[in-house]
Amino acid sequence: MAEESIFNPETVIQRVAKVRNQWLANKSHPKSWKDADALVIVQGKFGEDVYHKPRIYQQYLLNYELSLTIMLLTKDHLTILTSAKKAAAFEKDCGAVFGDSVTGGSLGLTVLVKDKSDGYAANFAALMSAAKKDATATLKLGTFTKVQQEGNFAAGWEEFVAKDAAVTVVDVTSGFAEVSAVKDDSEILNSKNAARLSGKVMNIVKQEIIKAIDEGTPPTHQTLSEKIDGILSNPIKQLKLSNVEEEDFESCYSPTIQSGGGD
């Protein structure tokens, strides 16, 4: 029996190429890419913030979350540093789609396995060597400069970069935001389904509130919130949504019910 794939190779190569192509086409833009010679996404330990910039853009590119992983993109190459298991899975699923036939020009792939024996020094050196391949005297490394990373792995990379006098770090959050703002067909469908789900949930909330007012038995905020949370735990069945998969739905936040206020 064939082992199930983790990554969708078509989605991965399409989005990695999309970022690469838009970056190179607008590299000198002072607010988006700031003349970055290479782009790096560093994901340390996962924290409570599911909207952590490295996390959401890693998921955007790979449609999957990889903790303790670094992705480095240059004009013609993607290098990923991750665990042995994740590295093997990515190469198996996506290795074949990289090469000369990528939209916008050749895009190679190198997957490095983390080696903790030297504090990842050799791994970080390999990444930096790849990043400097297209740079001149000083490497401009584009990343997310306003995020707080968790764990020794991400901290070690940041220290390694900071010690290199020939590297300048620039923030490219706006560039990634511009790329991801233009949705493909699957993202548009997901947005529509999310709107359908949200609309159905809001209708249930409205009906519950109307019923409570009519009967004079208002539920507590917590009771109503827990009821909505229960619906969101199994939305397809309870909301009778069609042509969607249960695994594609995940609520952004636990429901929060508030009332009162106004003068």
N, C-alpha and C positions, 0 to 999 in steps of 0.2 A: 504493500500500500504506500502510495507516494506521500511524502511529508507535506503537511499543509503549509502554504506560503504565508509569511507574515507581512511582507511588503508588496504593494502593487507597483510593478516596474514601470508601467505606462504613466501612472500618476507621478512617480518619483522623477523620471527623466523629463517629463513635461514641465514640472514646476521648477526643478533645478535649472533647466535650460532657460526658462522664463526669467528667473532671477538673474542668471548670468547675462542674458541678452539685454535686459533693460538696464542693468548696472553698467555694462560696457558702452551702451548707446548714450547714457547720460552721466558718465563717470565724473565729469567736471562740474556737475550741478552742485552749487554751494550748500544747498540744504538737504539734498537727498543722499548723494554718494561721496561728495567731498574729496574727489580724486583718490579714493581708496584703491590700492593696488591688489588687495585680496580681502575677502570677507570671511569672518569666522563666527560661528555660533557655538558658544560654550555652555553646556548644560551640566551643572553640578548635581548635587543631591536634589531630589524633588522636595519642595516645601509645600506649604498650604496654598500658596498663590497659584492657581491653575492658569492665570493670565500673565504669568511671568514671561517676558518677551522672548527669551531664548526658547522656552518651552513651546510657546504657540507657533513660532516660526519654524522650529524643528518639526513640529507636527504638521505644519503647512507643507513643508517640503517632502516629508517622508510618510505622512498620514499615519504616524506612529510616534510614540514617545520613548526616547532612549535616555535614561539617566547616565550621568558620568560619561559623557560623550562629547567630543569636539568635532565639528564639521568645518573644513576649510575649503573655500571655493576660490580658485584663480580663473584666469580667462579661458583656460582649456583643461582644467582638471578639478575633480572633487576628491578630497582626502578626508577620510573618516577615521577617527581614533576612538575605539570602543572595546568592549570586552570580547573575548574569544567567541563566545556563543552568539553574540549579536553580530560580530563581524562575519562569521560563517553564514548566518541567515541572510544578511544583506547581500553578500557576494552571490549566494545561491539564487536569490530572488531577482536581483537587479543587475548583476554583472554583465549580462548579455546586452542590455539596452544602452550601455555607454560605448563610445567609440566615434567613428568618423561620420555616422549618419545622423547625429543629433542636430535638431533645428538650431541654426545660428552658427554651426561650426563644431568641429571635433571637441569632444569632452571625455577625457579619460577618468579612470577611477582607481584609487588606491585605498585599501582598507588596512589600517594598522591595528594590531592587537596591543592593548595596554600591558605595560610591564612595570609593575610597582617596585621591583627590586632596587632600582636606583631613584625612586621617587618620581618616576616617569620622565626623567631627564632626557633619555635617548628619544623617547616618543615626542617630547616637546621640541627637541632639536630638529627632528625630522619634519615636523609641521612647520617650523620656522624656516627651514631650508626651502620647503615647497612654496611658502608664502613669498619669500624673497626672490624667487625665480624671475619674476617679471618686474621687480622694483628697480629703481635707480639707486642713488646713494642712500636715501632713507625710505624705509618701507612705511607706507600708510596702511594701517590695518583697520579695516572697517568692522565694527562690532556694536554691541549694545552697551554703552558706557554708563547708563544710569540705573543699572540693575544691581541688586545685591545677590551674590552667589552664595550657595551653602556647600560646605564640605571642603576637605583638603585638596581634592583633585582640582576643582576650579580655582581655588586659591593658589595652588602651585603653578598653574598656567599663568595667572595674572602676575605673579611674582617673576616668573621667567621672562615674560614680555617686558615688564617694568625695568628689568636689569639691562635690557638691550638698548643701548643709546642710539642705535640706528633704526629704531622703530617708533613711530608716532601712531597713537590710537585715535581714531575718529569715530564719531557716532553716526551710524547709518540706519537708525530706527525709521526715519522718514522714508528712506528708499525702500525698505522692506514693506512698509505700510502702503506705499504707492503700488508696488507690484501686486500685493495680495488684495488690494481694493477692487481690481478688475476680476470678476468671477467667471469661471468656466461653467459649462453646462451642469456638471455634477454639483458644483457649489451653489448655483442658482436653484437647482432642485432641492438641495438641502435647506436653503433659506426659505423656500416656499413651504416645505414640510414643517419647518420650525414655526413658521407663522400660523399654519393650520393647527398645530398642536397648541400653541399659545392662545389662539382664538377660542378653541374648544375648552381649554382650562379656564379662561376668563369667563366664559359663559356659565360654567359650572359654579364658579365663585359668585357670580351675579345671582344665579338662581338660589343658591344657599342663603345669601344675604336677604333676598326678597322673601324667601320662606320664613326666615327667622323674624323679620319685621312683621309679617302678617300674623305669625303665631305668637309673637311676643316672647319668644324664647331664644334670644341671641346666643350663639355659641361663643366660647372664649376665642381669642385670637389663636391660641395654641391649638385648640381643637380643630379649627378651620384649616390652619396651616398643616397639621398632621394629615388631614383628609386629602388635601391637595398633594402632599408628598406621597401618599399612598397611590394616588392616581398616576403620578409621574413615574412611579416604580414599575408600572406595567401599562404604559400609555396606549399601546396598539390595541390591546383587548378592551380596555375600559373606555377609550375614546373612539373605538371603531374606525381607526385609520386604515386606509387601504394602500397597497403598492409601496409599503415601506417596511423596513426590518427593525425589530426591537433593538438590536445592537447599535443602530444608528442614532438612537436618542439618548441624550444625557442632559439633565437639567443643569443650568449654570450655577444656580444657588438654591439653597433650601427656601421654600416659600416663606415670605415674611408678610404678615398681615398687620396693618396699622390703621388707626382711625383717630378722629379728633383733629384738633389743630384749629384752623381758621378763626378769624376774628368775627 
